[in-house]
Amino acid sequence: MNEDELDHDEPCYVISIAARLVGMHAQTLRQYERVGLVEPKRSRGNIRLYSQADVARLRQVQRLINDLGVNLAGVEVILRMNAKMQEMEAEIEGLRRELQRMRDRRLPAPLE
């Protein structure tokens, strides 16, 4: 099974594999978890399990820190604002669909 065949949110990578996928040390992933930048799921044995979504988030954190020079506090703010924007975009899209349904119901039948 390759990375593309996995459910994006399915926890499947232990910390050593997730660290290798993003090119970080496992201790860095633990630090990011401590400060709340990533929240891996836990197995019944309390082992951290990272999903593809977690790996993508770690890559985003890495880009912000390494490429843009953002500190951890800044990364947290950026990620929170990004999540809020996505929520708002989804809400706007829902309102657009609802408005379109309302318009569709009000349209008179076409004249022949």
Biopython code that builds the backbone (N, CA, C, O; Angstrom):
import numpy as np
from Bio.PDB.StructureBuilder import StructureBuilder

atoms = [
    (1, "MET", "N", (0.851, -1.175, 0.000)),
    (1, "MET", "CA", (0.000, 0.000, 0.000)),
    (1, "MET", "C", (0.894, 1.234, 0.000)),
    (1, "MET", "O", (1.796, 1.354, 0.829)),
    (2, "ASN", "N", (0.644, 2.144, -0.924)),
    (2, "ASN", "CA", (1.469, 3.350, -0.956)),
    (2, "ASN", "C", (0.753, 4.496, -0.253)),
    (2, "ASN", "O", (-0.397, 4.363, 0.165)),
    (3, "GLU", "N", (1.443, 5.617, -0.130)),
    (3, "GLU", "CA", (0.939, 6.777, 0.600)),
    (3, "GLU", "C", (-0.381, 7.286, 0.036)),
    (3, "GLU", "O", (-1.232, 7.750, 0.795)),
    (4, "ASP", "N", (-0.573, 7.210, -1.289)),
    (4, "ASP", "CA", (-1.775, 7.735, -1.929)),
    (4, "ASP", "C", (-3.009, 6.880, -1.666)),
    (4, "ASP", "O", (-4.131, 7.369, -1.793)),
    (5, "GLU", "N", (-2.822, 5.603, -1.299)),
    (5, "GLU", "CA", (-3.946, 4.703, -1.092)),
    (5, "GLU", "C", (-4.501, 4.774, 0.330)),
    (5, "GLU", "O", (-5.543, 4.184, 0.613)),
    (6, "LEU", "N", (-3.826, 5.483, 1.222)),
    (6, "LEU", "CA", (-4.250, 5.562, 2.607)),
    (6, "LEU", "C", (-5.278, 6.670, 2.799)),
    (6, "LEU", "O", (-5.252, 7.690, 2.111)),
    (7, "ASP", "N", (-6.193, 6.445, 3.759)),
    (7, "ASP", "CA", (-7.110, 7.506, 4.167)),
    (7, "ASP", "C", (-6.263, 8.625, 4.762)),
    (7, "ASP", "O", (-5.394, 8.373, 5.597)),
    (8, "HIS", "N", (-6.512, 9.840, 4.341)),
    (8, "HIS", "CA", (-5.691, 10.993, 4.731)),
    (8, "HIS", "C", (-5.615, 11.170, 6.249)),
    (8, "HIS", "O", (-4.595, 11.628, 6.766)),
    (9, "ASP", "N", (-6.677, 10.814, 6.964)),
    (9, "ASP", "CA", (-6.724, 11.007, 8.413)),
    (9, "ASP", "C", (-6.483, 9.728, 9.211)),
    (9, "ASP", "O", (-6.546, 9.744, 10.440)),
    (10, "GLU", "N", (-6.211, 8.636, 8.530)),
    (10, "GLU", "CA", (-5.996, 7.353, 9.202)),
    (10, "GLU", "C", (-4.613, 7.325, 9.852)),
    (10, "GLU", "O", (-3.609, 7.446, 9.150)),
    (11, "PRO", "N", (-4.537, 7.168, 11.181)),
    (11, "PRO", "CA", (-3.226, 7.104, 11.827)),
    (11, "PRO", "C", (-2.519, 5.795, 11.469)),
    (11, "PRO", "O", (-3.048, 4.710, 11.712)),
    (12, "CYS", "N", (-1.320, 5.905, 10.890)),
    (12, "CYS", "CA", (-0.664, 4.691, 10.411)),
    (12, "CYS", "C", (0.855, 4.698, 10.559)),
    (12, "CYS", "O", (1.478, 3.640, 10.472)),
    (13, "TYR", "N", (1.464, 5.854, 10.779)),
    (13, "TYR", "CA", (2.925, 5.929, 10.847)),
    (13, "TYR", "C", (3.387, 6.083, 12.290)),
    (13, "TYR", "O", (2.937, 6.984, 12.998)),
    (14, "VAL", "N", (4.284, 5.205, 12.725)),
    (14, "VAL", "CA", (4.910, 5.405, 14.033)),
    (14, "VAL", "C", (5.852, 6.595, 13.924)),
    (14, "VAL", "O", (6.172, 7.037, 12.820)),
    (15, "ILE", "N", (6.290, 7.108, 15.046)),
    (15, "ILE", "CA", (7.048, 8.352, 15.056)),
    (15, "ILE", "C", (8.327, 8.277, 14.224)),
    (15, "ILE", "O", (8.694, 9.256, 13.574)),
    (16, "SER", "N", (9.006, 7.139, 14.233)),
    (16, "SER", "CA", (10.262, 7.038, 13.470)),
    (16, "SER", "C", (10.011, 7.150, 11.970)),
    (16, "SER", "O", (10.803, 7.761, 11.252)),
    (17, "ILE", "N", (8.922, 6.569, 11.496)),
    (17, "ILE", "CA", (8.585, 6.643, 10.070)),
    (17, "ILE", "C", (8.116, 8.050, 9.716)),
    (17, "ILE", "O", (8.529, 8.601, 8.695)),
    (18, "ALA", "N", (7.261, 8.632, 10.546)),
    (18, "ALA", "CA", (6.793, 10.002, 10.292)),
    (18, "ALA", "C", (7.976, 10.962, 10.262)),
    (18, "ALA", "O", (8.041, 11.841, 9.402)),
    (19, "ALA", "N", (8.905, 10.800, 11.191)),
    (19, "ALA", "CA", (10.089, 11.666, 11.229)),
    (19, "ALA", "C", (10.907, 11.510, 9.954)),
    (19, "ALA", "O", (11.393, 12.497, 9.402)),
    (20, "ARG", "N", (11.057, 10.292, 9.494)),
    (20, "ARG", "CA", (11.817, 10.048, 8.262)),
    (20, "ARG", "C", (11.104, 10.661, 7.054)),
    (20, "ARG", "O", (11.752, 11.228, 6.175)),
    (21, "LEU", "N", (9.778, 10.550, 7.008)),
    (21, "LEU", "CA", (9.010, 11.100, 5.881)),
    (21, "LEU", "C", (9.168, 12.611, 5.752)),
    (21, "LEU", "O", (9.174, 13.144, 4.643)),
    (22, "VAL", "N", (9.297, 13.296, 6.876)),
    (22, "VAL", "CA", (9.415, 14.757, 6.843)),
    (22, "VAL", "C", (10.849, 15.241, 7.008)),
    (22, "VAL", "O", (11.109, 16.443, 6.949)),
    (23, "GLY", "N", (11.779, 14.315, 7.214)),
    (23, "GLY", "CA", (13.183, 14.702, 7.346)),
    (23, "GLY", "C", (13.499, 15.417, 8.646)),
    (23, "GLY", "O", (14.324, 16.330, 8.677)),
    (24, "MET", "N", (12.843, 15.003, 9.715)),
    (24, "MET", "CA", (13.078, 15.588, 11.038)),
    (24, "MET", "C", (13.490, 14.487, 11.999)),
    (24, "MET", "O", (13.327, 13.302, 11.711)),
    (25, "HIS", "N", (14.021, 14.886, 13.132)),
    (25, "HIS", "CA", (14.336, 13.954, 14.204)),
    (25, "HIS", "C", (13.050, 13.676, 14.983)),
    (25, "HIS", "O", (12.198, 14.556, 15.107)),
    (26, "ALA", "N", (12.908, 12.474, 15.500)),
    (26, "ALA", "CA", (11.714, 12.113, 16.267)),
    (26, "ALA", "C", (11.514, 13.049, 17.458)),
    (26, "ALA", "O", (10.379, 13.352, 17.825)),
    (27, "GLN", "N", (12.601, 13.501, 18.056)),
    (27, "GLN", "CA", (12.493, 14.417, 19.196)),
    (27, "GLN", "C", (11.834, 15.736, 18.785)),
    (27, "GLN", "O", (11.120, 16.351, 19.578)),
    (28, "THR", "N", (12.074, 16.163, 17.559)),
    (28, "THR", "CA", (11.438, 17.386, 17.054)),
    (28, "THR", "C", (9.932, 17.185, 16.966)),
    (28, "THR", "O", (9.167, 18.085, 17.313)),
    (29, "LEU", "N", (9.496, 16.013, 16.505)),
    (29, "LEU", "CA", (8.065, 15.725, 16.437)),
    (29, "LEU", "C", (7.452, 15.731, 17.831)),
    (29, "LEU", "O", (6.337, 16.218, 18.019)),
    (30, "ARG", "N", (8.181, 15.189, 18.816)),
    (30, "ARG", "CA", (7.684, 15.212, 20.196)),
    (30, "ARG", "C", (7.547, 16.653, 20.699)),
    (30, "ARG", "O", (6.573, 16.991, 21.370)),
    (31, "GLN", "N", (8.529, 17.495, 20.370)),
    (31, "GLN", "CA", (8.467, 18.902, 20.773)),
    (31, "GLN", "C", (7.261, 19.584, 20.133)),
    (31, "GLN", "O", (6.541, 20.327, 20.800)),
    (32, "TYR", "N", (7.041, 19.337, 18.854)),
    (32, "TYR", "CA", (5.902, 19.942, 18.167)),
    (32, "TYR", "C", (4.586, 19.472, 18.778)),
    (32, "TYR", "O", (3.617, 20.229, 18.833)),
    (33, "GLU", "N", (4.554, 18.232, 19.234)),
    (33, "GLU", "CA", (3.355, 17.741, 19.911)),
    (33, "GLU", "C", (3.180, 18.467, 21.246)),
    (33, "GLU", "O", (2.070, 18.874, 21.588)),
    (34, "ARG", "N", (4.258, 18.630, 21.995)),
    (34, "ARG", "CA", (4.180, 19.319, 23.292)),
    (34, "ARG", "C", (3.637, 20.739, 23.159)),
    (34, "ARG", "O", (2.870, 21.193, 24.009)),
    (35, "VAL", "N", (4.029, 21.440, 22.102)),
    (35, "VAL", "CA", (3.567, 22.828, 21.938)),
    (35, "VAL", "C", (2.249, 22.913, 21.166)),
    (35, "VAL", "O", (1.734, 24.008, 20.941)),
    (36, "GLY", "N", (1.702, 21.764, 20.760)),
    (36, "GLY", "CA", (0.377, 21.738, 20.151)),
    (36, "GLY", "C", (0.331, 21.939, 18.649)),
    (36, "GLY", "O", (-0.737, 22.214, 18.102)),
    (37, "LEU", "N", (1.464, 21.809, 17.966)),
    (37, "LEU", "CA", (1.471, 21.994, 16.513)),
    (37, "LEU", "C", (0.960, 20.771, 15.771)),
    (37, "LEU", "O", (0.497, 20.881, 14.636)),
    (38, "VAL", "N", (1.040, 19.613, 16.400)),
    (38, "VAL", "CA", (0.540, 18.376, 15.800)),
    (38, "VAL", "C", (-0.003, 17.517, 16.936)),
    (38, "VAL", "O", (0.530, 17.529, 18.046)),
    (39, "GLU", "N", (-1.070, 16.769, 16.649)),
    (39, "GLU", "CA", (-1.688, 15.918, 17.664)),
    (39, "GLU", "C", (-1.858, 14.509, 17.115)),
    (39, "GLU", "O", (-2.942, 14.149, 16.656)),
    (40, "PRO", "N", (-0.790, 13.705, 17.158)),
    (40, "PRO", "CA", (-0.924, 12.339, 16.650)),
    (40, "PRO", "C", (-1.879, 11.534, 17.532)),
    (40, "PRO", "O", (-2.020, 11.797, 18.726)),
    (41, "LYS", "N", (-2.520, 10.563, 16.923)),
    (41, "LYS", "CA", (-3.370, 9.651, 17.682)),
    (41, "LYS", "C", (-2.456, 8.718, 18.477)),
    (41, "LYS", "O", (-1.244, 8.695, 18.266)),
    (42, "ARG", "N", (-3.043, 7.962, 19.378)),
    (42, "ARG", "CA", (-2.292, 6.998, 20.178)),
    (42, "ARG", "C", (-2.908, 5.611, 19.996)),
    (42, "ARG", "O", (-4.126, 5.454, 19.915)),
    (43, "SER", "N", (-2.030, 4.617, 19.934)),
    (43, "SER", "CA", (-2.492, 3.232, 19.852)),
    (43, "SER", "C", (-2.918, 2.780, 21.244)),
    (43, "SER", "O", (-2.757, 3.514, 22.219)),
    (44, "ARG", "N", (-3.453, 1.590, 21.330)),
    (44, "ARG", "CA", (-3.824, 1.049, 22.643)),
    (44, "ARG", "C", (-2.613, 0.945, 23.553)),
    (44, "ARG", "O", (-2.737, 1.046, 24.774)),
    (45, "GLY", "N", (-1.446, 0.744, 22.966)),
    (45, "GLY", "CA", (-0.209, 0.684, 23.737)),
    (45, "GLY", "C", (0.417, 2.052, 23.960)),
    (45, "GLY", "O", (1.566, 2.141, 24.394)),
    (46, "ASN", "N", (-0.325, 3.126, 23.668)),
    (46, "ASN", "CA", (0.103, 4.518, 23.847)),
    (46, "ASN", "C", (1.238, 4.926, 22.904)),
    (46, "ASN", "O", (2.009, 5.834, 23.214)),
    (47, "ILE", "N", (1.335, 4.261, 21.765)),
    (47, "ILE", "CA", (2.341, 4.612, 20.762)),
    (47, "ILE", "C", (1.754, 5.693, 19.857)),
    (47, "ILE", "O", (0.607, 5.593, 19.420)),
    (48, "ARG", "N", (2.547, 6.721, 19.582)),
    (48, "ARG", "CA", (2.099, 7.794, 18.688)),
    (48, "ARG", "C", (1.922, 7.237, 17.279)),
    (48, "ARG", "O", (2.783, 6.519, 16.771)),
    (49, "LEU", "N", (0.796, 7.576, 16.658)),
    (49, "LEU", "CA", (0.536, 7.185, 15.277)),
    (49, "LEU", "C", (0.147, 8.429, 14.487)),
    (49, "LEU", "O", (-0.805, 9.128, 14.833)),
    (50, "TYR", "N", (0.889, 8.692, 13.433)),
    (50, "TYR", "CA", (0.688, 9.881, 12.608)),
    (50, "TYR", "C", (-0.042, 9.506, 11.325)),
    (50, "TYR", "O", (0.206, 8.448, 10.746)),
    (51, "SER", "N", (-0.934, 10.370, 10.889)),
    (51, "SER", "CA", (-1.661, 10.188, 9.634)),
    (51, "SER", "C", (-0.967, 10.964, 8.524)),
    (51, "SER", "O", (-0.011, 11.700, 8.770)),
    (52, "GLN", "N", (-1.457, 10.793, 7.301)),
    (52, "GLN", "CA", (-0.940, 11.605, 6.192)),
    (52, "GLN", "C", (-1.213, 13.080, 6.451)),
    (52, "GLN", "O", (-0.396, 13.933, 6.107)),
    (53, "ALA", "N", (-2.357, 13.384, 7.055)),
    (53, "ALA", "CA", (-2.677, 14.777, 7.385)),
    (53, "ALA", "C", (-1.657, 15.333, 8.374)),
    (53, "ALA", "O", (-1.228, 16.480, 8.248)),
    (54, "ASP", "N", (-1.268, 14.521, 9.357)),
    (54, "ASP", "CA", (-0.241, 14.952, 10.311)),
    (54, "ASP", "C", (1.089, 15.199, 9.608)),
    (54, "ASP", "O", (1.768, 16.190, 9.879)),
    (55, "VAL", "N", (1.456, 14.293, 8.704)),
    (55, "VAL", "CA", (2.715, 14.435, 7.959)),
    (55, "VAL", "C", (2.674, 15.709, 7.114)),
    (55, "VAL", "O", (3.659, 16.445, 7.052)),
    (56, "ALA", "N", (1.542, 15.969, 6.466)),
    (56, "ALA", "CA", (1.410, 17.193, 5.666)),
    (56, "ALA", "C", (1.535, 18.426, 6.555)),
    (56, "ALA", "O", (2.164, 19.412, 6.168)),
    (57, "ARG", "N", (0.945, 18.373, 7.729)),
    (57, "ARG", "CA", (1.039, 19.500, 8.668)),
    (57, "ARG", "C", (2.488, 19.695, 9.125)),
    (57, "ARG", "O", (2.959, 20.828, 9.225)),
    (58, "LEU", "N", (3.186, 18.607, 9.400)),
    (58, "LEU", "CA", (4.593, 18.705, 9.794)),
    (58, "LEU", "C", (5.438, 19.311, 8.680)),
    (58, "LEU", "O", (6.352, 20.095, 8.939)),
    (59, "ARG", "N", (5.132, 18.947, 7.457)),
    (59, "ARG", "CA", (5.860, 19.541, 6.321)),
    (59, "ARG", "C", (5.580, 21.038, 6.226)),
    (59, "ARG", "O", (6.474, 21.826, 5.916)),
    (60, "GLN", "N", (4.342, 21.422, 6.491)),
    (60, "GLN", "CA", (3.986, 22.843, 6.480)),
    (60, "GLN", "C", (4.744, 23.579, 7.589)),
    (60, "GLN", "O", (5.265, 24.671, 7.362)),
    (61, "VAL", "N", (4.807, 22.993, 8.775)),
    (61, "VAL", "CA", (5.560, 23.586, 9.884)),
    (61, "VAL", "C", (7.022, 23.742, 9.488)),
    (61, "VAL", "O", (7.635, 24.784, 9.723)),
    (62, "GLN", "N", (7.566, 22.701, 8.891)),
    (62, "GLN", "CA", (8.965, 22.721, 8.469)),
    (62, "GLN", "C", (9.226, 23.851, 7.465)),
    (62, "GLN", "O", (10.229, 24.556, 7.570)),
    (63, "ARG", "N", (8.326, 24.020, 6.501)),
    (63, "ARG", "CA", (8.486, 25.104, 5.513)),
    (63, "ARG", "C", (8.421, 26.476, 6.179)),
    (63, "ARG", "O", (9.223, 27.358, 5.872)),
    (64, "LEU", "N", (7.478, 26.649, 7.078)),
    (64, "LEU", "CA", (7.343, 27.939, 7.755)),
    (64, "LEU", "C", (8.601, 28.280, 8.554)),
    (64, "LEU", "O", (9.059, 29.423, 8.547)),
    (65, "ILE", "N", (9.147, 27.294, 9.234)),
    (65, "ILE", "CA", (10.332, 27.531, 10.064)),
    (65, "ILE", "C", (11.586, 27.672, 9.211)),
    (65, "ILE", "O", (12.323, 28.650, 9.340)),
    (66, "ASN", "N", (11.826, 26.701, 8.344)),
    (66, "ASN", "CA", (13.088, 26.676, 7.591)),
    (66, "ASN", "C", (13.125, 27.666, 6.436)),
    (66, "ASN", "O", (14.140, 28.329, 6.222)),
    (67, "ASP", "N", (12.040, 27.772, 5.696)),
    (67, "ASP", "CA", (12.042, 28.619, 4.496)),
    (67, "ASP", "C", (11.680, 30.073, 4.790)),
    (67, "ASP", "O", (12.189, 30.987, 4.142)),
    (68, "LEU", "N", (10.804, 30.283, 5.765)),
    (68, "LEU", "CA", (10.329, 31.640, 6.028)),
    (68, "LEU", "C", (10.852, 32.230, 7.333)),
    (68, "LEU", "O", (10.651, 33.413, 7.606)),
    (69, "GLY", "N", (11.519, 31.411, 8.137)),
    (69, "GLY", "CA", (12.099, 31.914, 9.377)),
    (69, "GLY", "C", (11.095, 32.230, 10.471)),
    (69, "GLY", "O", (11.373, 33.045, 11.351)),
    (70, "VAL", "N", (9.933, 31.596, 10.427)),
    (70, "VAL", "CA", (8.891, 31.833, 11.431)),
    (70, "VAL", "C", (9.234, 31.037, 12.692)),
    (70, "VAL", "O", (9.670, 29.889, 12.603)),
    (71, "ASN", "N", (9.037, 31.646, 13.868)),
    (71, "ASN", "CA", (9.282, 30.913, 15.111)),
    (71, "ASN", "C", (8.059, 30.057, 15.462)),
    (71, "ASN", "O", (7.022, 30.155, 14.806)),
    (72, "LEU", "N", (8.184, 29.213, 16.503)),
    (72, "LEU", "CA", (7.099, 28.285, 16.839)),
    (72, "LEU", "C", (5.803, 29.006, 17.200)),
    (72, "LEU", "O", (4.720, 28.554, 16.828)),
    (73, "ALA", "N", (5.903, 30.115, 17.917)),
    (73, "ALA", "CA", (4.692, 30.870, 18.263)),
    (73, "ALA", "C", (4.015, 31.397, 17.000)),
    (73, "ALA", "O", (2.789, 31.372, 16.890)),
    (74, "GLY", "N", (4.808, 31.867, 16.061)),
    (74, "GLY", "CA", (4.262, 32.351, 14.795)),
    (74, "GLY", "C", (3.632, 31.236, 13.989)),
    (74, "GLY", "O", (2.587, 31.421, 13.366)),
    (75, "VAL", "N", (4.273, 30.075, 14.003)),
    (75, "VAL", "CA", (3.725, 28.914, 13.291)),
    (75, "VAL", "C", (2.358, 28.563, 13.865)),
    (75, "VAL", "O", (1.417, 28.290, 13.120)),
    (76, "GLU", "N", (2.253, 28.572, 15.178)),
    (76, "GLU", "CA", (0.980, 28.248, 15.819)),
    (76, "GLU", "C", (-0.116, 29.223, 15.385)),
    (76, "GLU", "O", (-1.233, 28.809, 15.075)),
    (77, "VAL", "N", (0.201, 30.503, 15.364)),
    (77, "VAL", "CA", (-0.773, 31.520, 14.946)),
    (77, "VAL", "C", (-1.172, 31.305, 13.490)),
    (77, "VAL", "O", (-2.357, 31.350, 13.159)),
    (78, "ILE", "N", (-0.197, 31.071, 12.624)),
    (78, "ILE", "CA", (-0.471, 30.868, 11.194)),
    (78, "ILE", "C", (-1.360, 29.647, 10.981)),
    (78, "ILE", "O", (-2.321, 29.706, 10.215)),
    (79, "LEU", "N", (-1.046, 28.542, 11.653)),
    (79, "LEU", "CA", (-1.836, 27.320, 11.489)),
    (79, "LEU", "C", (-3.263, 27.514, 12.002)),
    (79, "LEU", "O", (-4.217, 27.042, 11.384)),
    (80, "ARG", "N", (-3.406, 28.205, 13.126)),
    (80, "ARG", "CA", (-4.739, 28.458, 13.676)),
    (80, "ARG", "C", (-5.550, 29.347, 12.737)),
    (80, "ARG", "O", (-6.731, 29.091, 12.502)),
    (81, "MET", "N", (-4.915, 30.392, 12.199)),
    (81, "MET", "CA", (-5.612, 31.285, 11.267)),
    (81, "MET", "C", (-5.982, 30.552, 9.982)),
    (81, "MET", "O", (-7.055, 30.779, 9.424)),
    (82, "ASN", "N", (-5.102, 29.678, 9.513)),
    (82, "ASN", "CA", (-5.381, 28.896, 8.316)),
    (82, "ASN", "C", (-6.585, 27.983, 8.544)),
    (82, "ASN", "O", (-7.455, 27.871, 7.680)),
    (83, "ALA", "N", (-6.634, 27.335, 9.701)),
    (83, "ALA", "CA", (-7.765, 26.460, 10.018)),
    (83, "ALA", "C", (-9.064, 27.263, 10.083)),
    (83, "ALA", "O", (-10.101, 26.815, 9.594)),
    (84, "LYS", "N", (-9.004, 28.444, 10.683)),
    (84, "LYS", "CA", (-10.195, 29.298, 10.780)),
    (84, "LYS", "C", (-10.657, 29.742, 9.393)),
    (84, "LYS", "O", (-11.855, 29.770, 9.114)),
    (85, "MET", "N", (-9.697, 30.090, 8.519)),
    (85, "MET", "CA", (-10.054, 30.474, 7.148)),
    (85, "MET", "C", (-10.735, 29.326, 6.419)),
    (85, "MET", "O", (-11.712, 29.545, 5.703)),
    (86, "GLN", "N", (-10.237, 28.109, 6.590)),
    (86, "GLN", "CA", (-10.852, 26.955, 5.939)),
    (86, "GLN", "C", (-12.268, 26.737, 6.453)),
    (86, "GLN", "O", (-13.169, 26.424, 5.675)),
    (87, "GLU", "N", (-12.474, 26.901, 7.762)),
    (87, "GLU", "CA", (-13.823, 26.784, 8.327)),
    (87, "GLU", "C", (-14.753, 27.829, 7.718)),
    (87, "GLU", "O", (-15.888, 27.525, 7.350)),
    (88, "MET", "N", (-14.268, 29.045, 7.618)),
    (88, "MET", "CA", (-15.081, 30.133, 7.074)),
    (88, "MET", "C", (-15.383, 29.912, 5.594)),
    (88, "MET", "O", (-16.494, 30.187, 5.140)),
    (89, "GLU", "N", (-14.403, 29.418, 4.841)),
    (89, "GLU", "CA", (-14.634, 29.128, 3.421)),
    (89, "GLU", "C", (-15.695, 28.051, 3.258)),
    (89, "GLU", "O", (-16.541, 28.141, 2.369)),
    (90, "ALA", "N", (-15.655, 27.025, 4.118)),
    (90, "ALA", "CA", (-16.666, 25.965, 4.055)),
    (90, "ALA", "C", (-18.045, 26.525, 4.404)),
    (90, "ALA", "O", (-19.043, 26.161, 3.781)),
    (91, "GLU", "N", (-18.097, 27.402, 5.390)),
    (91, "GLU", "CA", (-19.367, 28.024, 5.766)),
    (91, "GLU", "C", (-19.910, 28.885, 4.625)),
    (91, "GLU", "O", (-21.104, 28.841, 4.332)),
    (92, "ILE", "N", (-19.053, 29.655, 3.992)),
    (92, "ILE", "CA", (-19.465, 30.492, 2.854)),
    (92, "ILE", "C", (-19.994, 29.624, 1.721)),
    (92, "ILE", "O", (-21.010, 29.950, 1.108)),
    (93, "GLU", "N", (-19.308, 28.520, 1.442)),
    (93, "GLU", "CA", (-19.755, 27.626, 0.373)),
    (93, "GLU", "C", (-21.127, 27.048, 0.700)),
    (93, "GLU", "O", (-21.978, 26.945, -0.183)),
    (94, "GLY", "N", (-21.350, 26.673, 1.948)),
    (94, "GLY", "CA", (-22.663, 26.177, 2.360)),
    (94, "GLY", "C", (-23.746, 27.229, 2.193)),
    (94, "GLY", "O", (-24.854, 26.921, 1.755)),
    (95, "LEU", "N", (-23.430, 28.463, 2.540)),
    (95, "LEU", "CA", (-24.392, 29.561, 2.368)),
    (95, "LEU", "C", (-24.684, 29.818, 0.896)),
    (95, "LEU", "O", (-25.821, 30.112, 0.530)),
    (96, "ARG", "N", (-23.665, 29.708, 0.052)),
    (96, "ARG", "CA", (-23.882, 29.881, -1.396)),
    (96, "ARG", "C", (-24.826, 28.815, -1.937)),
    (96, "ARG", "O", (-25.733, 29.109, -2.715)),
    (97, "ARG", "N", (-24.599, 27.561, -1.512)),
    (97, "ARG", "CA", (-25.479, 26.476, -1.968)),
    (97, "ARG", "C", (-26.911, 26.700, -1.493)),
    (97, "ARG", "O", (-27.862, 26.500, -2.249)),
    (98, "GLU", "N", (-27.057, 27.114, -0.242)),
    (98, "GLU", "CA", (-28.392, 27.377, 0.298)),
    (98, "GLU", "C", (-29.064, 28.517, -0.457)),
    (98, "GLU", "O", (-30.250, 28.426, -0.772)),
    (99, "LEU", "N", (-28.341, 29.573, -0.749)),
    (99, "LEU", "CA", (-28.879, 30.696, -1.517)),
    (99, "LEU", "C", (-29.309, 30.235, -2.903)),
    (99, "LEU", "O", (-30.367, 30.631, -3.390)),
    (100, "GLN", "N", (-28.496, 29.403, -3.536)),
    (100, "GLN", "CA", (-28.845, 28.901, -4.864)),
    (100, "GLN", "C", (-30.108, 28.044, -4.806)),
    (100, "GLN", "O", (-30.951, 28.137, -5.698)),
    (101, "ARG", "N", (-30.254, 27.211, -3.772)),
    (101, "ARG", "CA", (-31.477, 26.407, -3.614)),
    (101, "ARG", "C", (-32.697, 27.310, -3.457)),
    (101, "ARG", "O", (-33.754, 27.045, -4.029)),
    (102, "MET", "N", (-32.543, 28.373, -2.680)),
    (102, "MET", "CA", (-33.656, 29.308, -2.483)),
    (102, "MET", "C", (-34.014, 30.000, -3.793)),
    (102, "MET", "O", (-35.193, 30.172, -4.101)),
    (103, "ARG", "N", (-33.020, 30.391, -4.553)),
    (103, "ARG", "CA", (-33.274, 31.030, -5.851)),
    (103, "ARG", "C", (-33.947, 30.058, -6.809)),
    (103, "ARG", "O", (-34.878, 30.425, -7.527)),
    (104, "ASP", "N", (-33.477, 28.826, -6.817)),
    (104, "ASP", "CA", (-34.047, 27.818, -7.716)),
    (104, "ASP", "C", (-35.520, 27.564, -7.404)),
    (104, "ASP", "O", (-36.306, 27.334, -8.323)),
    (105, "ARG", "N", (-35.907, 27.599, -6.149)),
    (105, "ARG", "CA", (-37.299, 27.378, -5.759)),
    (105, "ARG", "C", (-38.194, 28.546, -6.149)),
    (105, "ARG", "O", (-39.390, 28.359, -6.374)),
    (106, "ARG", "N", (-37.640, 29.733, -6.232)),
    (106, "ARG", "CA", (-38.443, 30.921, -6.546)),
    (106, "ARG", "C", (-38.602, 31.158, -8.035)),
    (106, "ARG", "O", (-39.458, 31.949, -8.431)),
    (107, "LEU", "N", (-37.821, 30.512, -8.868)),
    (107, "LEU", "CA", (-37.892, 30.753, -10.311)),
    (107, "LEU", "C", (-39.214, 30.237, -10.872)),
    (107, "LEU", "O", (-39.611, 29.108, -10.582)),
    (108, "PRO", "N", (-39.893, 31.050, -11.669)),
    (108, "PRO", "CA", (-41.141, 30.580, -12.291)),
    (108, "PRO", "C", (-40.817, 29.564, -13.388)),
    (108, "PRO", "O", (-39.705, 29.511, -13.912)),
    (109, "ALA", "N", (-41.811, 28.779, -13.705)),
    (109, "ALA", "CA", (-41.641, 27.800, -14.783)),
    (109, "ALA", "C", (-41.424, 28.548, -16.095)),
    (109, "ALA", "O", (-42.025, 29.601, -16.305)),
    (110, "PRO", "N", (-40.581, 28.027, -16.978)),
    (110, "PRO", "CA", (-40.325, 28.710, -18.255)),
    (110, "PRO", "C", (-41.591, 28.763, -19.112)),
    (110, "PRO", "O", (-42.381, 27.819, -19.134)),
    (111, "LEU", "N", (-41.768, 29.873, -19.811)),
    (111, "LEU", "CA", (-42.917, 30.043, -20.711)),
    (111, "LEU", "C", (-42.631, 29.345, -22.032)),
    (111, "LEU", "O", (-41.498, 29.312, -22.512)),
    (112, "GLU", "N", (-43.684, 28.795, -22.597)),
    (112, "GLU", "CA", (-43.488, 28.116, -23.879)),
    (112, "GLU", "C", (-44.083, 28.885, -25.004)),
    (112, "GLU", "O", (-44.007, 28.454, -26.154)),
]
sb = StructureBuilder()
sb.init_structure("model")
sb.init_model(0)
sb.init_chain("A")
sb.init_seg("    ")
for serial, (resi, resn, name, xyz) in enumerate(atoms, 1):
    if name == "N":
        sb.init_residue(resn, " ", resi, " ")
    sb.init_atom(name, np.array(xyz, "f"), 0.0, 1.0, " ", f" {name:<3s}", serial, name[0])
structure = sb.get_structure()
